[in-house]
Structure formats: structure tokens, C-alpha cells
Amino acid sequence: MKNCWEIKKCGRETGGPKSKELGVCVAAREELGHSCWMIAGTLCGGAVQGSVA
């Protein structure tokens, strides 16, 4: 199963090209890239996604 950052190519995974500029995504920090849709506050598309998980 692929992680969301592999599909979306956001670069916000640990060590990713945008992780220093934008920070590491909470889905990557928590190792939940295959379930990122369950995590409130991810920044898919540059906008905060969801408020309740």
C-alpha cells in the first residue's frame, strides 16, 4: 500500500524536498501515510484538511 505522499507527491514526508520549508506532515510523522484521510490537520493541496478525525 502506498503512502499518501507517494501518491500526492507533496514532498512533506520525513526528508522530503519540502519538509524543511513546510514541515513534515503529521501523517508522515505518525507513520499513517496510508490512512492520512483519518487525521485532522493534514495539509493536502496546501489547505488544512478536516477538523475532526
mmCIF file of the N, C-alpha and C atoms, coordinates in Angstrom:
data_MODEL
# 
_entry.id   MODEL 
# 
loop_
_atom_site.group_PDB 
_atom_site.id 
_atom_site.type_symbol 
_atom_site.label_atom_id 
_atom_site.label_alt_id 
_atom_site.label_comp_id 
_atom_site.label_asym_id 
_atom_site.label_entity_id 
_atom_site.label_seq_id 
_atom_site.pdbx_PDB_ins_code 
_atom_site.Cartn_x 
_atom_site.Cartn_y 
_atom_site.Cartn_z 
_atom_site.occupancy 
_atom_site.B_iso_or_equiv 
_atom_site.pdbx_formal_charge 
_atom_site.auth_seq_id 
_atom_site.auth_comp_id 
_atom_site.auth_asym_id 
_atom_site.auth_atom_id 
_atom_site.pdbx_PDB_model_num 
ATOM 1   N N  . MET A 1 1  ? 0.841   -1.168 0.000  1.00 0.00 ? 1  MET A N  1 
ATOM 2   C CA . MET A 1 1  ? 0.000   0.000  0.000  1.00 0.00 ? 1  MET A CA 1 
ATOM 3   C C  . MET A 1 1  ? 0.895   1.243  0.000  1.00 0.00 ? 1  MET A C  1 
ATOM 4   N N  . LYS A 1 2  ? 0.622   2.171  -0.895 1.00 0.00 ? 2  LYS A N  1 
ATOM 5   C CA . LYS A 1 2  ? 1.442   3.377  -0.981 1.00 0.00 ? 2  LYS A CA 1 
ATOM 6   C C  . LYS A 1 2  ? 1.021   4.400  0.068  1.00 0.00 ? 2  LYS A C  1 
ATOM 7   N N  . ASN A 1 3  ? 1.997   5.205  0.487  1.00 0.00 ? 3  ASN A N  1 
ATOM 8   C CA . ASN A 1 3  ? 1.719   6.317  1.388  1.00 0.00 ? 3  ASN A CA 1 
ATOM 9   C C  . ASN A 1 3  ? 1.163   7.490  0.586  1.00 0.00 ? 3  ASN A C  1 
ATOM 10  N N  . CYS A 1 4  ? 0.418   8.363  1.271  1.00 0.00 ? 4  CYS A N  1 
ATOM 11  C CA . CYS A 1 4  ? -0.210  9.495  0.582  1.00 0.00 ? 4  CYS A CA 1 
ATOM 12  C C  . CYS A 1 4  ? 0.822   10.380 -0.107 1.00 0.00 ? 4  CYS A C  1 
ATOM 13  N N  . TRP A 1 5  ? 1.987   10.594 0.495  1.00 0.00 ? 5  TRP A N  1 
ATOM 14  C CA . TRP A 1 5  ? 2.993   11.468 -0.117 1.00 0.00 ? 5  TRP A CA 1 
ATOM 15  C C  . TRP A 1 5  ? 3.604   10.856 -1.373 1.00 0.00 ? 5  TRP A C  1 
ATOM 16  N N  . GLU A 1 6  ? 3.538   9.540  -1.494 1.00 0.00 ? 6  GLU A N  1 
ATOM 17  C CA . GLU A 1 6  ? 3.993   8.895  -2.720 1.00 0.00 ? 6  GLU A CA 1 
ATOM 18  C C  . GLU A 1 6  ? 2.982   9.109  -3.849 1.00 0.00 ? 6  GLU A C  1 
ATOM 19  N N  . ILE A 1 7  ? 1.721   9.193  -3.498 1.00 0.00 ? 7  ILE A N  1 
ATOM 20  C CA . ILE A 1 7  ? 0.663   9.391  -4.483 1.00 0.00 ? 7  ILE A CA 1 
ATOM 21  C C  . ILE A 1 7  ? 0.521   10.875 -4.827 1.00 0.00 ? 7  ILE A C  1 
ATOM 22  N N  . LYS A 1 8  ? 0.458   11.736 -3.791 1.00 0.00 ? 8  LYS A N  1 
ATOM 23  C CA . LYS A 1 8  ? 0.238   13.169 -3.983 1.00 0.00 ? 8  LYS A CA 1 
ATOM 24  C C  . LYS A 1 8  ? 1.509   13.928 -4.366 1.00 0.00 ? 8  LYS A C  1 
ATOM 25  N N  . LYS A 1 9  ? 2.664   13.330 -4.088 1.00 0.00 ? 9  LYS A N  1 
ATOM 26  C CA . LYS A 1 9  ? 3.964   13.950 -4.398 1.00 0.00 ? 9  LYS A CA 1 
ATOM 27  C C  . LYS A 1 9  ? 4.093   15.342 -3.749 1.00 0.00 ? 9  LYS A C  1 
ATOM 28  N N  . CYS A 1 10 ? 3.684   15.442 -2.482 1.00 0.00 ? 10 CYS A N  1 
ATOM 29  C CA . CYS A 1 10 ? 3.709   16.729 -1.768 1.00 0.00 ? 10 CYS A CA 1 
ATOM 30  C C  . CYS A 1 10 ? 5.102   17.104 -1.272 1.00 0.00 ? 10 CYS A C  1 
ATOM 31  N N  . GLY A 1 11 ? 5.971   16.118 -1.071 1.00 0.00 ? 11 GLY A N  1 
ATOM 32  C CA . GLY A 1 11 ? 7.323   16.407 -0.597 1.00 0.00 ? 11 GLY A CA 1 
ATOM 33  C C  . GLY A 1 11 ? 7.419   16.690 0.887  1.00 0.00 ? 11 GLY A C  1 
ATOM 34  N N  . ARG A 1 12 ? 6.349   16.417 1.638  1.00 0.00 ? 12 ARG A N  1 
ATOM 35  C CA . ARG A 1 12 ? 6.341   16.732 3.061  1.00 0.00 ? 12 ARG A CA 1 
ATOM 36  C C  . ARG A 1 12 ? 6.616   15.522 3.953  1.00 0.00 ? 12 ARG A C  1 
ATOM 37  N N  . GLU A 1 13 ? 7.079   14.428 3.362  1.00 0.00 ? 13 GLU A N  1 
ATOM 38  C CA . GLU A 1 13 ? 7.479   13.282 4.159  1.00 0.00 ? 13 GLU A CA 1 
ATOM 39  C C  . GLU A 1 13 ? 8.804   13.579 4.842  1.00 0.00 ? 13 GLU A C  1 
ATOM 40  N N  . THR A 1 14 ? 9.184   12.799 5.828  1.00 0.00 ? 14 THR A N  1 
ATOM 41  C CA . THR A 1 14 ? 10.454  12.980 6.519  1.00 0.00 ? 14 THR A CA 1 
ATOM 42  C C  . THR A 1 14 ? 11.591  12.933 5.510  1.00 0.00 ? 14 THR A C  1 
ATOM 43  N N  . GLY A 1 15 ? 12.390  13.997 5.445  1.00 0.00 ? 15 GLY A N  1 
ATOM 44  C CA . GLY A 1 15 ? 13.485  14.092 4.493  1.00 0.00 ? 15 GLY A CA 1 
ATOM 45  C C  . GLY A 1 15 ? 13.056  14.512 3.096  1.00 0.00 ? 15 GLY A C  1 
ATOM 46  N N  . GLY A 1 16 ? 11.775  14.804 2.911  1.00 0.00 ? 16 GLY A N  1 
ATOM 47  C CA . GLY A 1 16 ? 11.253  15.196 1.604  1.00 0.00 ? 16 GLY A CA 1 
ATOM 48  C C  . GLY A 1 16 ? 11.716  16.588 1.203  1.00 0.00 ? 16 GLY A C  1 
ATOM 49  N N  . PRO A 1 17 ? 11.613  16.913 -0.089 1.00 0.00 ? 17 PRO A N  1 
ATOM 50  C CA . PRO A 1 17 ? 12.123  18.188 -0.597 1.00 0.00 ? 17 PRO A CA 1 
ATOM 51  C C  . PRO A 1 17 ? 11.433  19.427 -0.026 1.00 0.00 ? 17 PRO A C  1 
ATOM 52  N N  . LYS A 1 18 ? 10.220  19.308 0.489  1.00 0.00 ? 18 LYS A N  1 
ATOM 53  C CA . LYS A 1 18 ? 9.524   20.463 1.059  1.00 0.00 ? 18 LYS A CA 1 
ATOM 54  C C  . LYS A 1 18 ? 9.404   20.392 2.582  1.00 0.00 ? 18 LYS A C  1 
ATOM 55  N N  . SER A 1 19 ? 10.005  19.371 3.192  1.00 0.00 ? 19 SER A N  1 
ATOM 56  C CA . SER A 1 19 ? 9.849   19.195 4.636  1.00 0.00 ? 19 SER A CA 1 
ATOM 57  C C  . SER A 1 19 ? 10.510  20.300 5.449  1.00 0.00 ? 19 SER A C  1 
ATOM 58  N N  . LYS A 1 20 ? 11.609  20.855 4.971  1.00 0.00 ? 20 LYS A N  1 
ATOM 59  C CA . LYS A 1 20 ? 12.252  21.956 5.700  1.00 0.00 ? 20 LYS A CA 1 
ATOM 60  C C  . LYS A 1 20 ? 11.455  23.244 5.568  1.00 0.00 ? 20 LYS A C  1 
ATOM 61  N N  . GLU A 1 21 ? 10.921  23.486 4.382  1.00 0.00 ? 21 GLU A N  1 
ATOM 62  C CA . GLU A 1 21 ? 10.160  24.710 4.109  1.00 0.00 ? 21 GLU A CA 1 
ATOM 63  C C  . GLU A 1 21 ? 8.779   24.683 4.772  1.00 0.00 ? 21 GLU A C  1 
ATOM 64  N N  . LEU A 1 22 ? 8.061   23.560 4.631  1.00 0.00 ? 22 LEU A N  1 
ATOM 65  C CA . LEU A 1 22 ? 6.674   23.472 5.085  1.00 0.00 ? 22 LEU A CA 1 
ATOM 66  C C  . LEU A 1 22 ? 6.483   22.604 6.323  1.00 0.00 ? 22 LEU A C  1 
ATOM 67  N N  . GLY A 1 23 ? 7.533   21.895 6.721  1.00 0.00 ? 23 GLY A N  1 
ATOM 68  C CA . GLY A 1 23 ? 7.430   20.980 7.854  1.00 0.00 ? 23 GLY A CA 1 
ATOM 69  C C  . GLY A 1 23 ? 7.020   19.587 7.405  1.00 0.00 ? 23 GLY A C  1 
ATOM 70  N N  . VAL A 1 24 ? 7.261   18.633 8.262  1.00 0.00 ? 24 VAL A N  1 
ATOM 71  C CA . VAL A 1 24 ? 6.890   17.249 7.981  1.00 0.00 ? 24 VAL A CA 1 
ATOM 72  C C  . VAL A 1 24 ? 5.409   17.086 8.319  1.00 0.00 ? 24 VAL A C  1 
ATOM 73  N N  . CYS A 1 25 ? 4.674   16.509 7.402  1.00 0.00 ? 25 CYS A N  1 
ATOM 74  C CA . CYS A 1 25 ? 3.240   16.297 7.587  1.00 0.00 ? 25 CYS A CA 1 
ATOM 75  C C  . CYS A 1 25 ? 2.997   15.370 8.776  1.00 0.00 ? 25 CYS A C  1 
ATOM 76  N N  . VAL A 1 26 ? 1.920   15.636 9.494  1.00 0.00 ? 26 VAL A N  1 
ATOM 77  C CA . VAL A 1 26 ? 1.562   14.814 10.646 1.00 0.00 ? 26 VAL A CA 1 
ATOM 78  C C  . VAL A 1 26 ? 1.349   13.349 10.239 1.00 0.00 ? 26 VAL A C  1 
ATOM 79  N N  . ALA A 1 27 ? 0.838   13.091 9.051  1.00 0.00 ? 27 ALA A N  1 
ATOM 80  C CA . ALA A 1 27 ? 0.657   11.714 8.586  1.00 0.00 ? 27 ALA A CA 1 
ATOM 81  C C  . ALA A 1 27 ? 1.997   11.005 8.466  1.00 0.00 ? 27 ALA A C  1 
ATOM 82  N N  . ALA A 1 28 ? 3.023   11.702 8.012  1.00 0.00 ? 28 ALA A N  1 
ATOM 83  C CA . ALA A 1 28 ? 4.359   11.111 7.900  1.00 0.00 ? 28 ALA A CA 1 
ATOM 84  C C  . ALA A 1 28 ? 4.987   10.937 9.284  1.00 0.00 ? 28 ALA A C  1 
ATOM 85  N N  . ARG A 1 29 ? 4.820   11.928 10.149 1.00 0.00 ? 29 ARG A N  1 
ATOM 86  C CA . ARG A 1 29 ? 5.376   11.829 11.499 1.00 0.00 ? 29 ARG A CA 1 
ATOM 87  C C  . ARG A 1 29 ? 4.794   10.655 12.265 1.00 0.00 ? 29 ARG A C  1 
ATOM 88  N N  . GLU A 1 30 ? 3.511   10.419 12.094 1.00 0.00 ? 30 GLU A N  1 
ATOM 89  C CA . GLU A 1 30 ? 2.824   9.342  12.806 1.00 0.00 ? 30 GLU A CA 1 
ATOM 90  C C  . GLU A 1 30 ? 2.843   8.019  12.042 1.00 0.00 ? 30 GLU A C  1 
ATOM 91  N N  . GLU A 1 31 ? 3.527   7.995  10.895 1.00 0.00 ? 31 GLU A N  1 
ATOM 92  C CA . GLU A 1 31 ? 3.620   6.811  10.041 1.00 0.00 ? 31 GLU A CA 1 
ATOM 93  C C  . GLU A 1 31 ? 2.237   6.289  9.645  1.00 0.00 ? 31 GLU A C  1 
ATOM 94  N N  . LEU A 1 32 ? 1.360   7.228  9.263  1.00 0.00 ? 32 LEU A N  1 
ATOM 95  C CA . LEU A 1 32 ? -0.003  6.879  8.851  1.00 0.00 ? 32 LEU A CA 1 
ATOM 96  C C  . LEU A 1 32 ? -0.294  7.355  7.441  1.00 0.00 ? 32 LEU A C  1 
ATOM 97  N N  . GLY A 1 33 ? 0.702   7.322  6.585  1.00 0.00 ? 33 GLY A N  1 
ATOM 98  C CA . GLY A 1 33 ? 0.536   7.795  5.222  1.00 0.00 ? 33 GLY A CA 1 
ATOM 99  C C  . GLY A 1 33 ? -0.501  7.050  4.421  1.00 0.00 ? 33 GLY A C  1 
ATOM 100 N N  . HIS A 1 34 ? -0.791  5.810  4.777  1.00 0.00 ? 34 HIS A N  1 
ATOM 101 C CA . HIS A 1 34 ? -1.822  5.050  4.076  1.00 0.00 ? 34 HIS A CA 1 
ATOM 102 C C  . HIS A 1 34 ? -3.214  5.340  4.639  1.00 0.00 ? 34 HIS A C  1 
ATOM 103 N N  . SER A 1 35 ? -3.276  6.081  5.755  1.00 0.00 ? 35 SER A N  1 
ATOM 104 C CA . SER A 1 35 ? -4.553  6.416  6.388  1.00 0.00 ? 35 SER A CA 1 
ATOM 105 C C  . SER A 1 35 ? -4.657  7.909  6.675  1.00 0.00 ? 35 SER A C  1 
ATOM 106 N N  . CYS A 1 36 ? -4.028  8.730  5.871  1.00 0.00 ? 36 CYS A N  1 
ATOM 107 C CA . CYS A 1 36 ? -3.978  10.160 6.153  1.00 0.00 ? 36 CYS A CA 1 
ATOM 108 C C  . CYS A 1 36 ? -5.359  10.799 6.184  1.00 0.00 ? 36 CYS A C  1 
ATOM 109 N N  . TRP A 1 37 ? -6.304  10.232 5.482  1.00 0.00 ? 37 TRP A N  1 
ATOM 110 C CA . TRP A 1 37 ? -7.664  10.763 5.460  1.00 0.00 ? 37 TRP A CA 1 
ATOM 111 C C  . TRP A 1 37 ? -8.309  10.723 6.836  1.00 0.00 ? 37 TRP A C  1 
ATOM 112 N N  . MET A 1 38 ? -7.763  9.922  7.769  1.00 0.00 ? 38 MET A N  1 
ATOM 113 C CA . MET A 1 38 ? -8.313  9.828  9.121  1.00 0.00 ? 38 MET A CA 1 
ATOM 114 C C  . MET A 1 38 ? -7.728  10.876 10.066 1.00 0.00 ? 38 MET A C  1 
ATOM 115 N N  . ILE A 1 39 ? -6.711  11.596 9.627  1.00 0.00 ? 39 ILE A N  1 
ATOM 116 C CA . ILE A 1 39 ? -6.001  12.518 10.507 1.00 0.00 ? 39 ILE A CA 1 
ATOM 117 C C  . ILE A 1 39 ? -6.420  13.953 10.209 1.00 0.00 ? 39 ILE A C  1 
ATOM 118 N N  . ALA A 1 40 ? -6.980  14.628 11.205 1.00 0.00 ? 40 ALA A N  1 
ATOM 119 C CA . ALA A 1 40 ? -7.355  16.037 11.036 1.00 0.00 ? 40 ALA A CA 1 
ATOM 120 C C  . ALA A 1 40 ? -6.095  16.885 10.993 1.00 0.00 ? 40 ALA A C  1 
ATOM 121 N N  . GLY A 1 41 ? -6.098  17.901 10.156 1.00 0.00 ? 41 GLY A N  1 
ATOM 122 C CA . GLY A 1 41 ? -4.999  18.851 10.104 1.00 0.00 ? 41 GLY A CA 1 
ATOM 123 C C  . GLY A 1 41 ? -3.926  18.576 9.085  1.00 0.00 ? 41 GLY A C  1 
ATOM 124 N N  . THR A 1 42 ? -4.071  17.545 8.260  1.00 0.00 ? 42 THR A N  1 
ATOM 125 C CA . THR A 1 42 ? -3.091  17.343 7.191  1.00 0.00 ? 42 THR A CA 1 
ATOM 126 C C  . THR A 1 42 ? -3.246  18.464 6.177  1.00 0.00 ? 42 THR A C  1 
ATOM 127 N N  . LEU A 1 43 ? -2.214  18.726 5.414  1.00 0.00 ? 43 LEU A N  1 
ATOM 128 C CA . LEU A 1 43 ? -2.215  19.873 4.511  1.00 0.00 ? 43 LEU A CA 1 
ATOM 129 C C  . LEU A 1 43 ? -2.257  19.472 3.041  1.00 0.00 ? 43 LEU A C  1 
ATOM 130 N N  . CYS A 1 44 ? -3.092  18.540 2.681  1.00 0.00 ? 44 CYS A N  1 
ATOM 131 C CA . CYS A 1 44 ? -3.211  18.139 1.280  1.00 0.00 ? 44 CYS A CA 1 
ATOM 132 C C  . CYS A 1 44 ? -3.668  19.309 0.424  1.00 0.00 ? 44 CYS A C  1 
ATOM 133 N N  . GLY A 1 45 ? -2.989  19.532 -0.669 1.00 0.00 ? 45 GLY A N  1 
ATOM 134 C CA . GLY A 1 45 ? -3.347  20.613 -1.564 1.00 0.00 ? 45 GLY A CA 1 
ATOM 135 C C  . GLY A 1 45 ? -3.048  21.990 -1.012 1.00 0.00 ? 45 GLY A C  1 
ATOM 136 N N  . GLY A 1 46 ? -2.221  22.055 0.035  1.00 0.00 ? 46 GLY A N  1 
ATOM 137 C CA . GLY A 1 46 ? -1.848  23.347 0.617  1.00 0.00 ? 46 GLY A CA 1 
ATOM 138 C C  . GLY A 1 46 ? -2.888  23.930 1.556  1.00 0.00 ? 46 GLY A C  1 
ATOM 139 N N  . ALA A 1 47 ? -3.963  23.185 1.841  1.00 0.00 ? 47 ALA A N  1 
ATOM 140 C CA . ALA A 1 47 ? -5.007  23.658 2.754  1.00 0.00 ? 47 ALA A CA 1 
ATOM 141 C C  . ALA A 1 47 ? -5.235  22.624 3.847  1.00 0.00 ? 47 ALA A C  1 
ATOM 142 N N  . VAL A 1 48 ? -5.491  23.104 5.055  1.00 0.00 ? 48 VAL A N  1 
ATOM 143 C CA . VAL A 1 48 ? -5.744  22.204 6.165  1.00 0.00 ? 48 VAL A CA 1 
ATOM 144 C C  . VAL A 1 48 ? -7.001  21.388 5.850  1.00 0.00 ? 48 VAL A C  1 
ATOM 145 N N  . GLN A 1 49 ? -6.892  20.083 6.048  1.00 0.00 ? 49 GLN A N  1 
ATOM 146 C CA . GLN A 1 49 ? -7.993  19.172 5.748  1.00 0.00 ? 49 GLN A CA 1 
ATOM 147 C C  . GLN A 1 49 ? -8.654  18.685 7.035  1.00 0.00 ? 49 GLN A C  1 
ATOM 148 N N  . GLY A 1 50 ? -9.909  18.932 7.191  1.00 0.00 ? 50 GLY A N  1 
ATOM 149 C CA . GLY A 1 50 ? -10.683 18.383 8.309  1.00 0.00 ? 50 GLY A CA 1 
ATOM 150 C C  . GLY A 1 50 ? -10.374 18.994 9.655  1.00 0.00 ? 50 GLY A C  1 
ATOM 151 N N  . SER A 1 51 ? -11.343 18.891 10.533 1.00 0.00 ? 51 SER A N  1 
ATOM 152 C CA . SER A 1 51 ? -11.147 19.374 11.900 1.00 0.00 ? 51 SER A CA 1 
ATOM 153 C C  . SER A 1 51 ? -11.437 18.288 12.923 1.00 0.00 ? 51 SER A C  1 
ATOM 154 N N  . VAL A 1 52 ? -12.070 17.203 12.497 1.00 0.00 ? 52 VAL A N  1 
ATOM 155 C CA . VAL A 1 52 ? -12.396 16.112 13.394 1.00 0.00 ? 52 VAL A CA 1 
ATOM 156 C C  . VAL A 1 52 ? -11.986 14.805 12.722 1.00 0.00 ? 52 VAL A C  1 
ATOM 157 N N  . ALA A 1 53 ? -11.260 13.982 13.457 1.00 0.00 ? 53 ALA A N  1 
ATOM 158 C CA . ALA A 1 53 ? -10.857 12.693 12.906 1.00 0.00 ? 53 ALA A CA 1 
ATOM 159 C C  . ALA A 1 53 ? -11.696 11.588 13.497 1.00 0.00 ? 53 ALA A C  1 
# 
